[in-house]
Amino acid sequence: MKDKDIYTQDELDFFEYIEGGKYTPSKKESLESEKRLAKDIAKRTINKMKKKKSINLRVYERDIRNIKALALEKGMPYQTLLSSIIHQVASRDIKI
């Protein structure tokens, strides 16, 4: 997966700005302006990460029963458990 698939162009530009040695804090006004820029980029990133998409999936009934039982043991809705598993696989926390 490439950085451009993960980060927005604003984020990539910001990283290049910081890592490229172009960042030289000097005046308080400049620092405040850069803080606002960083907060704005962070806010847009968080909003992007909050977006969810519904999917339809055919799953064996037995698997659903087992997943519901596991979710009950964990004290959470089975949809939340499935979403968590998908997220962990997508984040490569779980290897398949």
C-alpha positions as CSV (number, residue, x, y, z in Angstrom):
1,M,0.0,0.0,0.0
2,K,1.4,3.4,-1.0
3,D,1.3,6.6,1.1
4,K,-1.0,8.2,-1.4
5,D,-3.5,5.5,-0.7
6,I,-3.5,6.2,3.0
7,Y,-2.9,10.0,3.4
8,T,-4.6,13.0,1.8
9,Q,-2.5,15.2,-0.5
10,D,-2.6,17.9,2.3
11,E,-1.1,15.4,4.7
12,L,1.6,14.3,2.2
13,D,2.5,18.0,1.5
14,F,2.6,18.6,5.3
15,F,5.0,15.7,5.8
16,E,7.2,16.8,3.0
17,Y,7.3,20.3,4.5
18,I,8.3,19.1,7.9
19,E,10.6,16.3,6.9
20,G,12.2,18.3,4.0
21,G,13.7,20.8,6.4
22,K,11.5,23.6,5.3
23,Y,10.0,24.1,8.8
24,T,11.9,26.9,10.6
25,P,9.8,28.2,13.5
26,S,10.7,31.8,14.3
27,K,7.9,34.2,15.1
28,K,4.9,33.6,17.4
29,E,2.5,34.5,14.6
30,S,4.1,32.0,12.3
31,L,3.9,29.3,15.0
32,E,0.2,30.0,15.6
33,S,-0.4,29.8,11.8
34,E,1.3,26.5,11.6
35,K,-0.6,25.2,14.6
36,R,-3.9,26.1,12.9
37,L,-2.7,24.3,9.7
38,A,-1.7,21.2,11.6
39,K,-5.1,21.2,13.5
40,D,-7.0,21.6,10.2
41,I,-5.2,18.7,8.6
42,A,-5.7,16.5,11.7
43,K,-9.4,17.4,11.8
44,R,-9.8,16.5,8.1
45,T,-7.9,13.2,8.7
46,I,-10.1,12.3,11.6
47,N,-13.3,13.1,9.6
48,K,-12.0,10.9,6.8
49,M,-11.4,8.0,9.2
50,K,-14.9,8.2,10.6
51,K,-16.6,7.5,7.3
52,K,-18.1,4.0,7.2
53,K,-19.6,2.0,4.3
54,S,-22.2,-0.7,4.5
55,I,-21.6,-4.0,2.8
56,N,-23.7,-7.1,2.1
57,L,-22.1,-10.4,2.7
58,R,-23.3,-14.0,2.4
59,V,-22.1,-16.0,5.4
60,Y,-23.0,-19.6,6.4
61,E,-25.7,-19.7,9.1
62,R,-23.5,-21.8,11.4
63,D,-20.7,-19.2,11.2
64,I,-23.2,-16.4,12.1
65,R,-24.4,-18.5,15.1
66,N,-20.8,-19.0,16.3
67,I,-20.0,-15.3,15.8
68,K,-23.1,-14.2,17.7
69,A,-22.1,-16.6,20.5
70,L,-18.6,-15.2,20.6
71,A,-19.9,-11.7,20.6
72,L,-22.2,-12.5,23.5
73,E,-19.2,-13.9,25.4
74,K,-17.3,-10.6,24.7
75,G,-20.3,-8.5,25.7
76,M,-20.7,-6.7,22.3
77,P,-23.0,-6.8,19.3
78,Y,-21.9,-9.3,16.7
79,Q,-21.8,-6.5,14.0
80,T,-19.3,-4.6,16.1
81,L,-17.2,-7.8,16.5
82,L,-17.2,-8.4,12.8
83,S,-16.3,-4.8,12.1
84,S,-13.4,-5.0,14.5
85,I,-12.1,-8.2,12.9
86,I,-12.3,-6.6,9.4
87,H,-10.5,-3.5,10.7
88,Q,-7.8,-5.6,12.3
89,V,-7.3,-7.6,9.0
90,A,-7.2,-4.3,7.0
91,S,-4.7,-2.8,9.4
92,R,-2.6,-6.0,9.1
93,D,-2.9,-6.6,12.9
94,I,-4.3,-10.1,12.0
95,K,-2.4,-12.1,9.4
96,I,-4.3,-14.2,7.0
